[in-house]
Structures are given as C-alpha cells and as structure tokens.
Amino acid sequence: MPLPKIDEVRDLSDQELGDRIVETKKELFQLRFQKATGKMEKPHQFKHLRHRLSQLLTIERERQLAASATDATEE
C-alpha cells in the first residue's frame, strides 16, 4: 500500500482539513492502544497515519502563513 499523496489534501476545505486532523489523531491513539494491549494486526499503519498527519499539518500551516501574508500586505 503506497503512502498517501499530498495533492489529495490540498483540495480539502479548511473545515475538512481540521476534521481530518482530529480523525487522524484519534486513529493514531487507537493504534497505540492496540499496540499496548497486544491486539495490533497491521503495524505499518503507524507509518501511514504519521505521514498523513504530517501532510495535514503542513497544509494547515501553509494556509496560516498565506493568510497572515495577505493580512500583512493589506495593512
């Protein structure tokens, strides 16, 4: 299974992006819980979810910086 592409994330709205971040963090928590209880079946999911979370947070930060840049130019 290949790692997710960042282009898929760039098309999300700000609300969807925030929802996906929360959802991914919950999934990572569930995986850590499964690992602790010894019921983990797919340990490679850690890598995929951490990768996805970093993509989501990167896009969120890019949008924040773009918004602050436009605010600075308007003043």
mmCIF file of the N, C-alpha and C atoms, coordinates in Angstrom:
data_MODEL
# 
_entry.id   MODEL 
# 
loop_
_atom_site.group_PDB 
_atom_site.id 
_atom_site.type_symbol 
_atom_site.label_atom_id 
_atom_site.label_alt_id 
_atom_site.label_comp_id 
_atom_site.label_asym_id 
_atom_site.label_entity_id 
_atom_site.label_seq_id 
_atom_site.pdbx_PDB_ins_code 
_atom_site.Cartn_x 
_atom_site.Cartn_y 
_atom_site.Cartn_z 
_atom_site.occupancy 
_atom_site.B_iso_or_equiv 
_atom_site.pdbx_formal_charge 
_atom_site.auth_seq_id 
_atom_site.auth_comp_id 
_atom_site.auth_asym_id 
_atom_site.auth_atom_id 
_atom_site.pdbx_PDB_model_num 
ATOM 1   N N  . MET A 1 1  ? 0.849   -1.182 0.000  1.00 0.00 ? 1  MET A N  1 
ATOM 2   C CA . MET A 1 1  ? 0.000   0.000  0.000  1.00 0.00 ? 1  MET A CA 1 
ATOM 3   C C  . MET A 1 1  ? 0.890   1.239  0.000  1.00 0.00 ? 1  MET A C  1 
ATOM 4   N N  . PRO A 1 2  ? 0.787   2.096  -1.000 1.00 0.00 ? 2  PRO A N  1 
ATOM 5   C CA . PRO A 1 2  ? 1.635   3.283  -1.069 1.00 0.00 ? 2  PRO A CA 1 
ATOM 6   C C  . PRO A 1 2  ? 1.193   4.343  -0.066 1.00 0.00 ? 2  PRO A C  1 
ATOM 7   N N  . LEU A 1 3  ? 2.116   5.222  0.247  1.00 0.00 ? 3  LEU A N  1 
ATOM 8   C CA . LEU A 1 3  ? 1.797   6.328  1.142  1.00 0.00 ? 3  LEU A CA 1 
ATOM 9   C C  . LEU A 1 3  ? 0.841   7.297  0.443  1.00 0.00 ? 3  LEU A C  1 
ATOM 10  N N  . PRO A 1 4  ? -0.014  7.968  1.211  1.00 0.00 ? 4  PRO A N  1 
ATOM 11  C CA . PRO A 1 4  ? -0.978  8.896  0.610  1.00 0.00 ? 4  PRO A CA 1 
ATOM 12  C C  . PRO A 1 4  ? -0.283  10.094 -0.026 1.00 0.00 ? 4  PRO A C  1 
ATOM 13  N N  . LYS A 1 5  ? -0.904  10.652 -1.053 1.00 0.00 ? 5  LYS A N  1 
ATOM 14  C CA . LYS A 1 5  ? -0.363  11.791 -1.783 1.00 0.00 ? 5  LYS A CA 1 
ATOM 15  C C  . LYS A 1 5  ? -0.873  13.103 -1.180 1.00 0.00 ? 5  LYS A C  1 
ATOM 16  N N  . ILE A 1 6  ? -0.034  14.094 -1.187 1.00 0.00 ? 6  ILE A N  1 
ATOM 17  C CA . ILE A 1 6  ? -0.389  15.383 -0.590 1.00 0.00 ? 6  ILE A CA 1 
ATOM 18  C C  . ILE A 1 6  ? -1.386  16.149 -1.457 1.00 0.00 ? 6  ILE A C  1 
ATOM 19  N N  . ASP A 1 7  ? -1.435  15.841 -2.745 1.00 0.00 ? 7  ASP A N  1 
ATOM 20  C CA . ASP A 1 7  ? -2.383  16.530 -3.633 1.00 0.00 ? 7  ASP A CA 1 
ATOM 21  C C  . ASP A 1 7  ? -3.825  16.302 -3.200 1.00 0.00 ? 7  ASP A C  1 
ATOM 22  N N  . GLU A 1 8  ? -4.100  15.140 -2.620 1.00 0.00 ? 8  GLU A N  1 
ATOM 23  C CA . GLU A 1 8  ? -5.444  14.845 -2.146 1.00 0.00 ? 8  GLU A CA 1 
ATOM 24  C C  . GLU A 1 8  ? -5.827  15.779 -0.999 1.00 0.00 ? 8  GLU A C  1 
ATOM 25  N N  . VAL A 1 9  ? -4.841  16.169 -0.203 1.00 0.00 ? 9  VAL A N  1 
ATOM 26  C CA . VAL A 1 9  ? -5.091  17.012 0.965  1.00 0.00 ? 9  VAL A CA 1 
ATOM 27  C C  . VAL A 1 9  ? -5.284  18.464 0.555  1.00 0.00 ? 9  VAL A C  1 
ATOM 28  N N  . ARG A 1 10 ? -4.590  18.909 -0.461 1.00 0.00 ? 10 ARG A N  1 
ATOM 29  C CA . ARG A 1 10 ? -4.657  20.312 -0.886 1.00 0.00 ? 10 ARG A CA 1 
ATOM 30  C C  . ARG A 1 10 ? -6.062  20.714 -1.350 1.00 0.00 ? 10 ARG A C  1 
ATOM 31  N N  . ASP A 1 11 ? -6.863  19.762 -1.785 1.00 0.00 ? 11 ASP A N  1 
ATOM 32  C CA . ASP A 1 11 ? -8.201  20.056 -2.282 1.00 0.00 ? 11 ASP A CA 1 
ATOM 33  C C  . ASP A 1 11 ? -9.239  20.189 -1.170 1.00 0.00 ? 11 ASP A C  1 
ATOM 34  N N  . LEU A 1 12 ? -8.873  19.895 0.066  1.00 0.00 ? 12 LEU A N  1 
ATOM 35  C CA . LEU A 1 12 ? -9.827  19.944 1.164  1.00 0.00 ? 12 LEU A CA 1 
ATOM 36  C C  . LEU A 1 12 ? -10.084 21.380 1.604  1.00 0.00 ? 12 LEU A C  1 
ATOM 37  N N  . SER A 1 13 ? -11.291 21.621 2.100  1.00 0.00 ? 13 SER A N  1 
ATOM 38  C CA . SER A 1 13 ? -11.590 22.933 2.675  1.00 0.00 ? 13 SER A CA 1 
ATOM 39  C C  . SER A 1 13 ? -10.947 23.007 4.063  1.00 0.00 ? 13 SER A C  1 
ATOM 40  N N  . ASP A 1 14 ? -10.948 24.195 4.640  1.00 0.00 ? 14 ASP A N  1 
ATOM 41  C CA . ASP A 1 14 ? -10.348 24.370 5.966  1.00 0.00 ? 14 ASP A CA 1 
ATOM 42  C C  . ASP A 1 14 ? -11.057 23.522 7.016  1.00 0.00 ? 14 ASP A C  1 
ATOM 43  N N  . GLN A 1 15 ? -12.370 23.451 6.937  1.00 0.00 ? 15 GLN A N  1 
ATOM 44  C CA . GLN A 1 15 ? -13.144 22.658 7.900  1.00 0.00 ? 15 GLN A CA 1 
ATOM 45  C C  . GLN A 1 15 ? -12.833 21.174 7.743  1.00 0.00 ? 15 GLN A C  1 
ATOM 46  N N  . GLU A 1 16 ? -12.808 20.705 6.511  1.00 0.00 ? 16 GLU A N  1 
ATOM 47  C CA . GLU A 1 16 ? -12.490 19.296 6.260  1.00 0.00 ? 16 GLU A CA 1 
ATOM 48  C C  . GLU A 1 16 ? -11.077 18.972 6.719  1.00 0.00 ? 16 GLU A C  1 
ATOM 49  N N  . LEU A 1 17 ? -10.171 19.893 6.511  1.00 0.00 ? 17 LEU A N  1 
ATOM 50  C CA . LEU A 1 17 ? -8.784  19.696 6.927  1.00 0.00 ? 17 LEU A CA 1 
ATOM 51  C C  . LEU A 1 17 ? -8.705  19.530 8.441  1.00 0.00 ? 17 LEU A C  1 
ATOM 52  N N  . GLY A 1 18 ? -9.380  20.396 9.162  1.00 0.00 ? 18 GLY A N  1 
ATOM 53  C CA . GLY A 1 18 ? -9.406  20.295 10.625 1.00 0.00 ? 18 GLY A CA 1 
ATOM 54  C C  . GLY A 1 18 ? -10.028 18.990 11.093 1.00 0.00 ? 18 GLY A C  1 
ATOM 55  N N  . ASP A 1 19 ? -11.106 18.589 10.430 1.00 0.00 ? 19 ASP A N  1 
ATOM 56  C CA . ASP A 1 19 ? -11.759 17.328 10.784 1.00 0.00 ? 19 ASP A CA 1 
ATOM 57  C C  . ASP A 1 19 ? -10.836 16.139 10.545 1.00 0.00 ? 19 ASP A C  1 
ATOM 58  N N  . ARG A 1 20 ? -10.125 16.168 9.431  1.00 0.00 ? 20 ARG A N  1 
ATOM 59  C CA . ARG A 1 20 ? -9.203  15.069 9.109  1.00 0.00 ? 20 ARG A CA 1 
ATOM 60  C C  . ARG A 1 20 ? -8.052  14.991 10.107 1.00 0.00 ? 20 ARG A C  1 
ATOM 61  N N  . ILE A 1 21 ? -7.578  16.150 10.582 1.00 0.00 ? 21 ILE A N  1 
ATOM 62  C CA . ILE A 1 21 ? -6.500  16.163 11.565 1.00 0.00 ? 21 ILE A CA 1 
ATOM 63  C C  . ILE A 1 21 ? -6.963  15.488 12.855 1.00 0.00 ? 21 ILE A C  1 
ATOM 64  N N  . VAL A 1 22 ? -8.144  15.862 13.317 1.00 0.00 ? 22 VAL A N  1 
ATOM 65  C CA . VAL A 1 22 ? -8.693  15.269 14.538 1.00 0.00 ? 22 VAL A CA 1 
ATOM 66  C C  . VAL A 1 22 ? -8.907  13.763 14.345 1.00 0.00 ? 22 VAL A C  1 
ATOM 67  N N  . GLU A 1 23 ? -9.451  13.388 13.206 1.00 0.00 ? 23 GLU A N  1 
ATOM 68  C CA . GLU A 1 23 ? -9.717  11.984 12.903 1.00 0.00 ? 23 GLU A CA 1 
ATOM 69  C C  . GLU A 1 23 ? -8.421  11.167 12.880 1.00 0.00 ? 23 GLU A C  1 
ATOM 70  N N  . THR A 1 24 ? -7.385  11.709 12.278 1.00 0.00 ? 24 THR A N  1 
ATOM 71  C CA . THR A 1 24 ? -6.112  11.004 12.182 1.00 0.00 ? 24 THR A CA 1 
ATOM 72  C C  . THR A 1 24 ? -5.470  10.859 13.549 1.00 0.00 ? 24 THR A C  1 
ATOM 73  N N  . LYS A 1 25 ? -5.566  11.883 14.376 1.00 0.00 ? 25 LYS A N  1 
ATOM 74  C CA . LYS A 1 25 ? -5.024  11.790 15.731 1.00 0.00 ? 25 LYS A CA 1 
ATOM 75  C C  . LYS A 1 25 ? -5.752  10.726 16.545 1.00 0.00 ? 25 LYS A C  1 
ATOM 76  N N  . LYS A 1 26 ? -7.056  10.621 16.350 1.00 0.00 ? 26 LYS A N  1 
ATOM 77  C CA . LYS A 1 26 ? -7.831  9.585  17.049 1.00 0.00 ? 26 LYS A CA 1 
ATOM 78  C C  . LYS A 1 26 ? -7.408  8.191  16.583 1.00 0.00 ? 26 LYS A C  1 
ATOM 79  N N  . GLU A 1 27 ? -7.191  8.045  15.278 1.00 0.00 ? 27 GLU A N  1 
ATOM 80  C CA . GLU A 1 27 ? -6.759  6.753  14.747 1.00 0.00 ? 27 GLU A CA 1 
ATOM 81  C C  . GLU A 1 27 ? -5.390  6.366  15.293 1.00 0.00 ? 27 GLU A C  1 
ATOM 82  N N  . LEU A 1 28 ? -4.484  7.325  15.394 1.00 0.00 ? 28 LEU A N  1 
ATOM 83  C CA . LEU A 1 28 ? -3.168  7.047  15.968 1.00 0.00 ? 28 LEU A CA 1 
ATOM 84  C C  . LEU A 1 28 ? -3.289  6.628  17.428 1.00 0.00 ? 28 LEU A C  1 
ATOM 85  N N  . PHE A 1 29 ? -4.171  7.281  18.157 1.00 0.00 ? 29 PHE A N  1 
ATOM 86  C CA . PHE A 1 29 ? -4.409  6.891  19.546 1.00 0.00 ? 29 PHE A CA 1 
ATOM 87  C C  . PHE A 1 29 ? -4.910  5.454  19.623 1.00 0.00 ? 29 PHE A C  1 
ATOM 88  N N  . GLN A 1 30 ? -5.862  5.114  18.752 1.00 0.00 ? 30 GLN A N  1 
ATOM 89  C CA . GLN A 1 30 ? -6.390  3.750  18.740 1.00 0.00 ? 30 GLN A CA 1 
ATOM 90  C C  . GLN A 1 30 ? -5.302  2.730  18.425 1.00 0.00 ? 30 GLN A C  1 
ATOM 91  N N  . LEU A 1 31 ? -4.416  3.067  17.495 1.00 0.00 ? 31 LEU A N  1 
ATOM 92  C CA . LEU A 1 31 ? -3.321  2.156  17.159 1.00 0.00 ? 31 LEU A CA 1 
ATOM 93  C C  . LEU A 1 31 ? -2.372  1.973  18.341 1.00 0.00 ? 31 LEU A C  1 
ATOM 94  N N  . ARG A 1 32 ? -2.075  3.073  19.043 1.00 0.00 ? 32 ARG A N  1 
ATOM 95  C CA . ARG A 1 32 ? -1.207  2.954  20.216 1.00 0.00 ? 32 ARG A CA 1 
ATOM 96  C C  . ARG A 1 32 ? -1.876  2.092  21.280 1.00 0.00 ? 32 ARG A C  1 
ATOM 97  N N  . PHE A 1 33 ? -3.175  2.235  21.422 1.00 0.00 ? 33 PHE A N  1 
ATOM 98  C CA . PHE A 1 33 ? -3.927  1.439  22.382 1.00 0.00 ? 33 PHE A CA 1 
ATOM 99  C C  . PHE A 1 33 ? -3.881  -0.036 21.993 1.00 0.00 ? 33 PHE A C  1 
ATOM 100 N N  . GLN A 1 34 ? -4.071  -0.332 20.711 1.00 0.00 ? 34 GLN A N  1 
ATOM 101 C CA . GLN A 1 34 ? -4.000  -1.721 20.236 1.00 0.00 ? 34 GLN A CA 1 
ATOM 102 C C  . GLN A 1 34 ? -2.613  -2.297 20.454 1.00 0.00 ? 34 GLN A C  1 
ATOM 103 N N  . LYS A 1 35 ? -1.595  -1.493 20.232 1.00 0.00 ? 35 LYS A N  1 
ATOM 104 C CA . LYS A 1 35 ? -0.223  -1.967 20.422 1.00 0.00 ? 35 LYS A CA 1 
ATOM 105 C C  . LYS A 1 35 ? 0.023   -2.316 21.886 1.00 0.00 ? 35 LYS A C  1 
ATOM 106 N N  . ALA A 1 36 ? -0.486  -1.468 22.783 1.00 0.00 ? 36 ALA A N  1 
ATOM 107 C CA . ALA A 1 36 ? -0.289  -1.686 24.209 1.00 0.00 ? 36 ALA A CA 1 
ATOM 108 C C  . ALA A 1 36 ? -1.015  -2.938 24.692 1.00 0.00 ? 36 ALA A C  1 
ATOM 109 N N  . THR A 1 37 ? -2.153  -3.233 24.097 1.00 0.00 ? 37 THR A N  1 
ATOM 110 C CA . THR A 1 37 ? -2.920  -4.407 24.522 1.00 0.00 ? 37 THR A CA 1 
ATOM 111 C C  . THR A 1 37 ? -2.529  -5.667 23.752 1.00 0.00 ? 37 THR A C  1 
ATOM 112 N N  . GLY A 1 38 ? -1.649  -5.520 22.781 1.00 0.00 ? 38 GLY A N  1 
ATOM 113 C CA . GLY A 1 38 ? -1.176  -6.687 22.035 1.00 0.00 ? 38 GLY A CA 1 
ATOM 114 C C  . GLY A 1 38 ? -2.130  -7.161 20.961 1.00 0.00 ? 38 GLY A C  1 
ATOM 115 N N  . LYS A 1 39 ? -3.041  -6.332 20.525 1.00 0.00 ? 39 LYS A N  1 
ATOM 116 C CA . LYS A 1 39 ? -4.038  -6.727 19.526 1.00 0.00 ? 39 LYS A CA 1 
ATOM 117 C C  . LYS A 1 39 ? -3.792  -6.087 18.163 1.00 0.00 ? 39 LYS A C  1 
ATOM 118 N N  . MET A 1 40 ? -2.597  -5.563 17.948 1.00 0.00 ? 40 MET A N  1 
ATOM 119 C CA . MET A 1 40 ? -2.299  -4.871 16.708 1.00 0.00 ? 40 MET A CA 1 
ATOM 120 C C  . MET A 1 40 ? -2.065  -5.875 15.582 1.00 0.00 ? 40 MET A C  1 
ATOM 121 N N  . GLU A 1 41 ? -2.742  -5.673 14.473 1.00 0.00 ? 41 GLU A N  1 
ATOM 122 C CA . GLU A 1 41 ? -2.622  -6.570 13.329 1.00 0.00 ? 41 GLU A CA 1 
ATOM 123 C C  . GLU A 1 41 ? -1.766  -5.968 12.217 1.00 0.00 ? 41 GLU A C  1 
ATOM 124 N N  . LYS A 1 42 ? -1.819  -4.649 12.054 1.00 0.00 ? 42 LYS A N  1 
ATOM 125 C CA . LYS A 1 42 ? -1.121  -4.000 10.941 1.00 0.00 ? 42 LYS A CA 1 
ATOM 126 C C  . LYS A 1 42 ? -0.227  -2.880 11.465 1.00 0.00 ? 42 LYS A C  1 
ATOM 127 N N  . PRO A 1 43 ? 0.983   -3.216 11.886 1.00 0.00 ? 43 PRO A N  1 
ATOM 128 C CA . PRO A 1 43 ? 1.859   -2.183 12.440 1.00 0.00 ? 43 PRO A CA 1 
ATOM 129 C C  . PRO A 1 43 ? 2.318   -1.143 11.420 1.00 0.00 ? 43 PRO A C  1 
ATOM 130 N N  . HIS A 1 44 ? 2.230   -1.445 10.144 1.00 0.00 ? 44 HIS A N  1 
ATOM 131 C CA . HIS A 1 44 ? 2.630   -0.469 9.126  1.00 0.00 ? 44 HIS A CA 1 
ATOM 132 C C  . HIS A 1 44 ? 1.697   0.740  9.085  1.00 0.00 ? 44 HIS A C  1 
ATOM 133 N N  . GLN A 1 45 ? 0.533   0.624  9.685  1.00 0.00 ? 45 GLN A N  1 
ATOM 134 C CA . GLN A 1 45 ? -0.415  1.743  9.687  1.00 0.00 ? 45 GLN A CA 1 
ATOM 135 C C  . GLN A 1 45 ? 0.124   2.945  10.455 1.00 0.00 ? 45 GLN A C  1 
ATOM 136 N N  . PHE A 1 46 ? 1.019   2.700  11.436 1.00 0.00 ? 46 PHE A N  1 
ATOM 137 C CA . PHE A 1 46 ? 1.640   3.816  12.148 1.00 0.00 ? 46 PHE A CA 1 
ATOM 138 C C  . PHE A 1 46 ? 2.327   4.756  11.172 1.00 0.00 ? 46 PHE A C  1 
ATOM 139 N N  . LYS A 1 47 ? 3.124   4.176  10.294 1.00 0.00 ? 47 LYS A N  1 
ATOM 140 C CA . LYS A 1 47 ? 3.869   4.980  9.331  1.00 0.00 ? 47 LYS A CA 1 
ATOM 141 C C  . LYS A 1 47 ? 2.921   5.765  8.432  1.00 0.00 ? 47 LYS A C  1 
ATOM 142 N N  . HIS A 1 48 ? 1.896   5.111  7.939  1.00 0.00 ? 48 HIS A N  1 
ATOM 143 C CA . HIS A 1 48 ? 0.952   5.765  7.035  1.00 0.00 ? 48 HIS A CA 1 
ATOM 144 C C  . HIS A 1 48 ? 0.192   6.901  7.732  1.00 0.00 ? 48 HIS A C  1 
ATOM 145 N N  . LEU A 1 49 ? -0.239  6.654  8.960  1.00 0.00 ? 49 LEU A N  1 
ATOM 146 C CA . LEU A 1 49 ? -1.005  7.685  9.668  1.00 0.00 ? 49 LEU A CA 1 
ATOM 147 C C  . LEU A 1 49 ? -0.126  8.853  10.093 1.00 0.00 ? 49 LEU A C  1 
ATOM 148 N N  . ARG A 1 50 ? 1.102   8.580  10.514 1.00 0.00 ? 50 ARG A N  1 
ATOM 149 C CA . ARG A 1 50 ? 2.012   9.673  10.862 1.00 0.00 ? 50 ARG A CA 1 
ATOM 150 C C  . ARG A 1 50 ? 2.338   10.506 9.627  1.00 0.00 ? 50 ARG A C  1 
ATOM 151 N N  . HIS A 1 51 ? 2.506   9.831  8.502  1.00 0.00 ? 51 HIS A N  1 
ATOM 152 C CA . HIS A 1 51 ? 2.773   10.524 7.246  1.00 0.00 ? 51 HIS A CA 1 
ATOM 153 C C  . HIS A 1 51 ? 1.579   11.401 6.861  1.00 0.00 ? 51 HIS A C  1 
ATOM 154 N N  . ARG A 1 52 ? 0.387   10.860 6.968  1.00 0.00 ? 52 ARG A N  1 
ATOM 155 C CA . ARG A 1 52 ? -0.832  11.604 6.638  1.00 0.00 ? 52 ARG A CA 1 
ATOM 156 C C  . ARG A 1 52 ? -0.999  12.802 7.574  1.00 0.00 ? 52 ARG A C  1 
ATOM 157 N N  . LEU A 1 53 ? -0.743  12.587 8.859  1.00 0.00 ? 53 LEU A N  1 
ATOM 158 C CA . LEU A 1 53 ? -0.879  13.678 9.821  1.00 0.00 ? 53 LEU A CA 1 
ATOM 159 C C  . LEU A 1 53 ? 0.110   14.791 9.514  1.00 0.00 ? 53 LEU A C  1 
ATOM 160 N N  . SER A 1 54 ? 1.325   14.445 9.160  1.00 0.00 ? 54 SER A N  1 
ATOM 161 C CA . SER A 1 54 ? 2.312   15.477 8.828  1.00 0.00 ? 54 SER A CA 1 
ATOM 162 C C  . SER A 1 54 ? 1.886   16.243 7.578  1.00 0.00 ? 54 SER A C  1 
ATOM 163 N N  . GLN A 1 55 ? 1.297   15.566 6.617  1.00 0.00 ? 55 GLN A N  1 
ATOM 164 C CA . GLN A 1 55 ? 0.794   16.247 5.427  1.00 0.00 ? 55 GLN A CA 1 
ATOM 165 C C  . GLN A 1 55 ? -0.319  17.229 5.790  1.00 0.00 ? 55 GLN A C  1 
ATOM 166 N N  . LEU A 1 56 ? -1.245  16.773 6.603  1.00 0.00 ? 56 LEU A N  1 
ATOM 167 C CA . LEU A 1 56 ? -2.369  17.620 7.005  1.00 0.00 ? 56 LEU A CA 1 
ATOM 168 C C  . LEU A 1 56 ? -1.883  18.852 7.760  1.00 0.00 ? 56 LEU A C  1 
ATOM 169 N N  . LEU A 1 57 ? -0.965  18.649 8.696  1.00 0.00 ? 57 LEU A N  1 
ATOM 170 C CA . LEU A 1 57 ? -0.458  19.766 9.476  1.00 0.00 ? 57 LEU A CA 1 
ATOM 171 C C  . LEU A 1 57 ? 0.362   20.727 8.614  1.00 0.00 ? 57 LEU A C  1 
ATOM 172 N N  . THR A 1 58 ? 1.071   20.206 7.631  1.00 0.00 ? 58 THR A N  1 
ATOM 173 C CA . THR A 1 58 ? 1.841   21.047 6.725  1.00 0.00 ? 58 THR A CA 1 
ATOM 174 C C  . THR A 1 58 ? 0.924   21.940 5.905  1.00 0.00 ? 58 THR A C  1 
ATOM 175 N N  . ILE A 1 59 ? -0.134  21.370 5.364  1.00 0.00 ? 59 ILE A N  1 
ATOM 176 C CA . ILE A 1 59 ? -1.083  22.152 4.567  1.00 0.00 ? 59 ILE A CA 1 
ATOM 177 C C  . ILE A 1 59 ? -1.770  23.199 5.442  1.00 0.00 ? 59 ILE A C  1 
ATOM 178 N N  . GLU A 1 60 ? -2.126  22.816 6.658  1.00 0.00 ? 60 GLU A N  1 
ATOM 179 C CA . GLU A 1 60 ? -2.752  23.762 7.578  1.00 0.00 ? 60 GLU A CA 1 
ATOM 180 C C  . GLU A 1 60 ? -1.807  24.938 7.853  1.00 0.00 ? 60 GLU A C  1 
ATOM 181 N N  . ARG A 1 61 ? -0.540  24.645 8.083  1.00 0.00 ? 61 ARG A N  1 
ATOM 182 C CA . ARG A 1 61 ? 0.441   25.699 8.353  1.00 0.00 ? 61 ARG A CA 1 
ATOM 183 C C  . ARG A 1 61 ? 0.662   26.577 7.124  1.00 0.00 ? 61 ARG A C  1 
ATOM 184 N N  . GLU A 1 62 ? 0.710   25.971 5.947  1.00 0.00 ? 62 GLU A N  1 
ATOM 185 C CA . GLU A 1 62 ? 0.860   26.751 4.717  1.00 0.00 ? 62 GLU A CA 1 
ATOM 186 C C  . GLU A 1 62 ? -0.286  27.743 4.563  1.00 0.00 ? 62 GLU A C  1 
ATOM 187 N N  . ARG A 1 63 ? -1.490  27.299 4.876  1.00 0.00 ? 63 ARG A N  1 
ATOM 188 C CA . ARG A 1 63 ? -2.654  28.180 4.765  1.00 0.00 ? 63 ARG A CA 1 
ATOM 189 C C  . ARG A 1 63 ? -2.606  29.290 5.800  1.00 0.00 ? 63 ARG A C  1 
ATOM 190 N N  . GLN A 1 64 ? -2.129  28.974 7.005  1.00 0.00 ? 64 GLN A N  1 
ATOM 191 C CA . GLN A 1 64 ? -1.996  30.007 8.036  1.00 0.00 ? 64 GLN A CA 1 
ATOM 192 C C  . GLN A 1 64 ? -0.997  31.070 7.603  1.00 0.00 ? 64 GLN A C  1 
ATOM 193 N N  . LEU A 1 65 ? 0.132   30.617 7.052  1.00 0.00 ? 65 LEU A N  1 
ATOM 194 C CA . LEU A 1 65 ? 1.155   31.558 6.614  1.00 0.00 ? 65 LEU A CA 1 
ATOM 195 C C  . LEU A 1 65 ? 0.665   32.406 5.437  1.00 0.00 ? 65 LEU A C  1 
ATOM 196 N N  . ALA A 1 66 ? -0.079  31.787 4.538  1.00 0.00 ? 66 ALA A N  1 
ATOM 197 C CA . ALA A 1 66 ? -0.626  32.530 3.392  1.00 0.00 ? 66 ALA A CA 1 
ATOM 198 C C  . ALA A 1 66 ? -1.639  33.571 3.874  1.00 0.00 ? 66 ALA A C  1 
ATOM 199 N N  . ALA A 1 67 ? -2.440  33.204 4.850  1.00 0.00 ? 67 ALA A N  1 
ATOM 200 C CA . ALA A 1 67 ? -3.433  34.151 5.381  1.00 0.00 ? 67 ALA A CA 1 
ATOM 201 C C  . ALA A 1 67 ? -2.746  35.304 6.101  1.00 0.00 ? 67 ALA A C  1 
ATOM 202 N N  . SER A 1 68 ? -1.701  35.028 6.864  1.00 0.00 ? 68 SER A N  1 
ATOM 203 C CA . SER A 1 68 ? -1.009  36.105 7.566  1.00 0.00 ? 68 SER A CA 1 
ATOM 204 C C  . SER A 1 68 ? -0.243  36.999 6.589  1.00 0.00 ? 68 SER A C  1 
ATOM 205 N N  . ALA A 1 69 ? 0.224   36.410 5.478  1.00 0.00 ? 69 ALA A N  1 
ATOM 206 C CA . ALA A 1 69 ? 0.918   37.209 4.474  1.00 0.00 ? 69 ALA A CA 1 
ATOM 207 C C  . ALA A 1 69 ? -0.048  38.166 3.789  1.00 0.00 ? 69 ALA A C  1 
ATOM 208 N N  . THR A 1 70 ? -1.253  37.706 3.514  1.00 0.00 ? 70 THR A N  1 
ATOM 209 C CA . THR A 1 70 ? -2.242  38.588 2.879  1.00 0.00 ? 70 THR A CA 1 
ATOM 210 C C  . THR A 1 70 ? -2.696  39.678 3.852  1.00 0.00 ? 70 THR A C  1 
ATOM 211 N N  . ASP A 1 71 ? -2.780  39.334 5.149  1.00 0.00 ? 71 ASP A N  1 
ATOM 212 C CA . ASP A 1 71 ? -3.151  40.328 6.152  1.00 0.00 ? 71 ASP A CA 1 
ATOM 213 C C  . ASP A 1 71 ? -2.073  41.399 6.269  1.00 0.00 ? 71 ASP A C  1 
ATOM 214 N N  . ALA A 1 72 ? -0.831  40.999 6.172  1.00 0.00 ? 72 ALA A N  1 
ATOM 215 C CA . ALA A 1 72 ? 0.275   41.944 6.294  1.00 0.00 ? 72 ALA A CA 1 
ATOM 216 C C  . ALA A 1 72 ? 0.350   42.872 5.084  1.00 0.00 ? 72 ALA A C  1 
ATOM 217 N N  . THR A 1 73 ? 0.009   42.365 3.911  1.00 0.00 ? 73 THR A N  1 
ATOM 218 C CA . THR A 1 73 ? 0.059   43.202 2.715  1.00 0.00 ? 73 THR A CA 1 
ATOM 219 C C  . THR A 1 73 ? -1.128  44.165 2.651  1.00 0.00 ? 73 THR A C  1 
ATOM 220 N N  . GLU A 1 74 ? -2.222  43.837 3.289  1.00 0.00 ? 74 GLU A N  1 
ATOM 221 C CA . GLU A 1 74 ? -3.404  44.701 3.269  1.00 0.00 ? 74 GLU A CA 1 
ATOM 222 C C  . GLU A 1 74 ? -3.214  45.916 4.167  1.00 0.00 ? 74 GLU A C  1 
ATOM 223 N N  . GLU A 1 75 ? -2.375  45.800 5.182  1.00 0.00 ? 75 GLU A N  1 
ATOM 224 C CA . GLU A 1 75 ? -2.200  46.906 6.143  1.00 0.00 ? 75 GLU A CA 1 
ATOM 225 C C  . GLU A 1 75 ? -1.325  47.987 5.630  1.00 0.00 ? 75 GLU A C  1 
# 
